[in-house]
Amino acid sequence: MEQLDAPIVQRLVPLLRDHPLIVVGYRGNEPSIMREFLLKQINATNRFAQGVYWCVRESDMQQSLSPLVKELAAAIGTNFQIVPIVGFDELLQYG
């Protein structure tokens, strides 16, 4: 899938603009998501002013981020943060 449905993207842009985006369990290799959904929305979201928090398992911290994630990080600067996590379950565990 190279492109996402434009009406769907248009409906999601206000959410990306007005709320932080927390990414868990996604490596960022899908061009339709990274290019069409995130990179093309940089201006509409004021460089993701609410922040993009990219969760990475602590055990994977030594691995390089995908080129598309690096491109997003470079484009939005300090609005992009890497968040080390133990794992998905631990992230969502209450208490």
C-alpha positions as YAML, in Angstrom:
chain: A
units: angstrom
residues:
- id: 1
  name: MET
  ca: [0.00, 0.00, 0.00]
- id: 2
  name: GLU
  ca: [1.67, 3.19, -1.17]
- id: 3
  name: GLN
  ca: [-0.98, 5.72, -0.13]
- id: 4
  name: LEU
  ca: [-3.64, 6.06, 2.49]
- id: 5
  name: ASP
  ca: [-7.17, 7.11, 1.69]
- id: 6
  name: ALA
  ca: [-7.09, 10.95, 1.60]
- id: 7
  name: PRO
  ca: [-10.43, 11.45, 3.43]
- id: 8
  name: ILE
  ca: [-9.19, 9.29, 6.30]
- id: 9
  name: VAL
  ca: [-5.96, 11.26, 6.55]
- id: 10
  name: GLN
  ca: [-7.91, 14.55, 6.51]
- id: 11
  name: ARG
  ca: [-10.05, 13.37, 9.43]
- id: 12
  name: LEU
  ca: [-6.97, 12.38, 11.45]
- id: 13
  name: VAL
  ca: [-4.93, 15.56, 10.89]
- id: 14
  name: PRO
  ca: [-6.74, 17.51, 13.66]
- id: 15
  name: LEU
  ca: [-5.88, 14.73, 16.10]
- id: 16
  name: LEU
  ca: [-2.23, 14.86, 15.07]
- id: 17
  name: ARG
  ca: [-2.25, 18.65, 15.32]
- id: 18
  name: ASP
  ca: [-3.95, 18.96, 18.69]
- id: 19
  name: HIS
  ca: [-2.68, 15.93, 20.62]
- id: 20
  name: PRO
  ca: [0.62, 14.16, 21.22]
- id: 21
  name: LEU
  ca: [1.29, 11.04, 19.17]
- id: 22
  name: ILE
  ca: [2.62, 8.04, 21.08]
- id: 23
  name: VAL
  ca: [3.99, 5.28, 18.85]
- id: 24
  name: VAL
  ca: [4.37, 1.81, 20.40]
- id: 25
  name: GLY
  ca: [5.29, -1.40, 18.59]
- id: 26
  name: TYR
  ca: [5.91, 0.12, 15.17]
- id: 27
  name: ARG
  ca: [9.33, 0.31, 13.51]
- id: 28
  name: GLY
  ca: [8.38, 2.99, 10.98]
- id: 29
  name: ASN
  ca: [9.17, 1.13, 7.77]
- id: 30
  name: GLU
  ca: [5.80, 1.49, 6.01]
- id: 31
  name: PRO
  ca: [6.03, 4.32, 3.43]
- id: 32
  name: SER
  ca: [2.25, 4.87, 3.37]
- id: 33
  name: ILE
  ca: [2.22, 5.60, 7.10]
- id: 34
  name: MET
  ca: [5.53, 7.41, 7.39]
- id: 35
  name: ARG
  ca: [5.37, 9.50, 4.21]
- id: 36
  name: GLU
  ca: [1.69, 9.96, 3.51]
- id: 37
  name: PHE
  ca: [0.41, 10.09, 7.08]
- id: 38
  name: LEU
  ca: [3.26, 11.63, 9.08]
- id: 39
  name: LEU
  ca: [5.88, 13.37, 6.92]
- id: 40
  name: LYS
  ca: [3.31, 15.06, 4.67]
- id: 41
  name: GLN
  ca: [1.47, 16.41, 7.71]
- id: 42
  name: ILE
  ca: [4.42, 18.28, 9.23]
- id: 43
  name: ASN
  ca: [3.13, 21.72, 8.17]
- id: 44
  name: ALA
  ca: [-0.51, 20.96, 9.04]
- id: 45
  name: THR
  ca: [0.53, 19.89, 12.55]
- id: 46
  name: ASN
  ca: [2.97, 22.76, 13.14]
- id: 47
  name: ARG
  ca: [5.85, 20.27, 13.17]
- id: 48
  name: PHE
  ca: [3.85, 18.01, 15.50]
- id: 49
  name: ALA
  ca: [3.88, 20.74, 18.14]
- id: 50
  name: GLN
  ca: [2.24, 18.45, 20.70]
- id: 51
  name: GLY
  ca: [5.06, 15.95, 20.29]
- id: 52
  name: VAL
  ca: [5.79, 12.56, 18.81]
- id: 53
  name: TYR
  ca: [6.88, 10.03, 21.44]
- id: 54
  name: TRP
  ca: [8.47, 7.04, 19.74]
- id: 55
  name: CYS
  ca: [8.63, 4.12, 22.17]
- id: 56
  name: VAL
  ca: [11.56, 1.75, 21.69]
- id: 57
  name: ARG
  ca: [12.21, -1.36, 23.76]
- id: 58
  name: GLU
  ca: [15.29, -0.94, 25.90]
- id: 59
  name: SER
  ca: [16.68, -4.13, 24.38]
- id: 60
  name: ASP
  ca: [16.45, -2.53, 20.90]
- id: 61
  name: MET
  ca: [17.99, 0.84, 21.81]
- id: 62
  name: GLN
  ca: [21.31, -0.08, 20.18]
- id: 63
  name: GLN
  ca: [19.59, -0.71, 16.85]
- id: 64
  name: SER
  ca: [19.28, 2.18, 14.47]
- id: 65
  name: LEU
  ca: [15.89, 3.73, 13.79]
- id: 66
  name: SER
  ca: [14.49, 3.23, 10.31]
- id: 67
  name: PRO
  ca: [15.48, 5.86, 7.72]
- id: 68
  name: LEU
  ca: [11.89, 7.15, 7.59]
- id: 69
  name: VAL
  ca: [11.76, 7.59, 11.38]
- id: 70
  name: LYS
  ca: [15.09, 9.41, 11.24]
- id: 71
  name: GLU
  ca: [13.68, 11.66, 8.53]
- id: 72
  name: LEU
  ca: [10.65, 12.49, 10.68]
- id: 73
  name: ALA
  ca: [12.85, 13.15, 13.71]
- id: 74
  name: ALA
  ca: [15.12, 15.48, 11.74]
- id: 75
  name: ALA
  ca: [12.15, 17.34, 10.27]
- id: 76
  name: ILE
  ca: [10.39, 18.05, 13.58]
- id: 77
  name: GLY
  ca: [13.45, 18.45, 15.80]
- id: 78
  name: THR
  ca: [12.80, 18.61, 19.52]
- id: 79
  name: ASN
  ca: [9.14, 17.69, 18.99]
- id: 80
  name: PHE
  ca: [10.38, 14.12, 18.47]
- id: 81
  name: GLN
  ca: [11.40, 12.11, 21.52]
- id: 82
  name: ILE
  ca: [12.56, 8.53, 21.89]
- id: 83
  name: VAL
  ca: [11.02, 6.86, 24.92]
- id: 84
  name: PRO
  ca: [12.78, 3.71, 26.18]
- id: 85
  name: ILE
  ca: [10.33, 1.06, 27.40]
- id: 86
  name: VAL
  ca: [10.75, -2.48, 28.74]
- id: 87
  name: GLY
  ca: [7.88, -3.73, 26.61]
- id: 88
  name: PHE
  ca: [4.29, -3.06, 25.60]
- id: 89
  name: ASP
  ca: [2.75, -4.88, 28.56]
- id: 90
  name: GLU
  ca: [5.00, -3.10, 31.03]
- id: 91
  name: LEU
  ca: [4.21, 0.26, 29.44]
- id: 92
  name: LEU
  ca: [0.49, -0.25, 29.93]
- id: 93
  name: GLN
  ca: [0.69, -1.94, 33.31]
- id: 94
  name: TYR
  ca: [-1.23, -0.05, 35.98]
- id: 95
  name: GLY
  ca: [0.20, 0.67, 39.38]
...
